[in-house]
Amino acid sequence: MNDEEQLEQEIYQTLTEGEWNAQDPEFAARERLTPKYEARVQADLDPIVEETKRIREMADEVDDRYEEYINNAKKRT
């Protein structure tokens, strides 16, 4: 058996092994494709900053772990 026949045999075995899954071919093909575009929505408010502000109104932070994040967020706006 030459390399080409061996390769064909391996492909045949790979394609025929396992359970047959009867799916709509168009649906299956669309599921395998990765999207070309990604829709993103830019938020006006940063939810982390807003939540941190509310928490700081209720309690004091032990360590200022979010201080740097909030300062950077203020610079961006």
Secondary structure as GFF3:
##gff-version 3
##sequence-region A 1 77
A	DSSP	alpha_helix	3	16	.	.	.	ID=ss1
A	DSSP	alpha_helix	25	32	.	.	.	ID=ss2
A	DSSP	alpha_helix	47	58	.	.	.	ID=ss3
A	DSSP	alpha_helix	67	76	.	.	.	ID=ss4
###
